[in-house]
Amino acid sequence: MMTRSTTRISRAALGRVGARYFSITALHGAVASDVQAHRGVLGGATSFFHGNPTKNSENMVAACMRLPAVGVRNASTVALGDKQQEEEKKVQGGATSGASAGGENNNKGIVSYWGVEPAKITKEDGTEWRWNCFKPGETYKADLSIDLKKHHAPVTFLDKVAYWTVKSLRYPTDIFFQRRYGCRAMMLETVAAVPGMVGGLLLHCKSLRRFEHSGGWIKALLEEAENERMHLMTFMEVSQPKWYERALVFTVQGVFFNAYFLTYLVSPKLAHRIVGYLEEEAIHSYTEFLKELDKGTIENVPAPAIAIDYWRMPPDSTLRDVVIVVRADEAHHRDVNHFASDIHYQGHELKKAPAPIGYH
């Protein structure tokens, strides 16, 4: 009696939910192997619910929706994969460039399903642009007419702190590098590119917190950081760091980043004044670099290709020409940071004064 009651209840339940959870499906072709694999299970389930095995189970099987869904899902995934591969092949045909270690274009295509295709960029003369790290619109001719001898005399207590902090950092630098100005320039640019990035980052976060504009200073400081980084990319073509110099970069950059970050949080006017004095020291270092080039102590090799394109220099430019334009850049950074510090000293925020965007 109990068995018959259970059977009736089971049949009634199957009648209610059968259309939703079960299906009578003819299985052919690719899922025939699944029928063979699950025949014993399905046969047992059919016997349990209906009291006798289903006939001609090769052509028609009463199956739980989950079991055949595996085959359907796999089949649909394969179809989707084929379609995606076809689209990726189309994308691959359009993708013609990648980035090498030197930042130049190469012929390796990058396959992507997302359709982000690199634009084909050419120079003004129609030749292909070879750099991925910067675009033609970011290049410029350096302003060499800037006054290199301008100096901010330290007057206030914070000015004197900034001035003597920078002076104290110069002595160990002179001892370590001595007169190896090529290596010195490369190593110092790894530090010089930090302040602009830190200042831009903190101003960016401040702008988000206060729901206000920055007056363009975020972009101006990030431009400074990028310009300093391009100095590094240029001098890397002239001098390669040794292993202990690379280790020194890790140490100095880690210490300087955190120290400058905290200084900017506490006193932006002190932070910008420090950078202004650092740039004055950079001008002095590059002037000494030029003296060594003129004396022949350092070989005046041809200018790296990246420098010629970035500063729009003549093709026959030399290392001496590169040092001159880099020194001019440092003079502009000196002016920007002393100006930013003056704004804070006068009790204003940077956004109150238009940012010197594109000031090179």
PyMOL commands that set and color helices and strands:
alter all, ss='L'
color gray80, all
select helices_A, chain A and resi 2-21+29-50+66-94+136-138+157-177+181-192+194-210+217-235+243-266+268-295+305-310+319-345+350-352
alter helices_A, ss='H'
color red, helices_A
select strands_A, chain A and resi 22-25+61-64
alter strands_A, ss='S'
color yellow, strands_A
deselect
rebuild
show_as cartoon
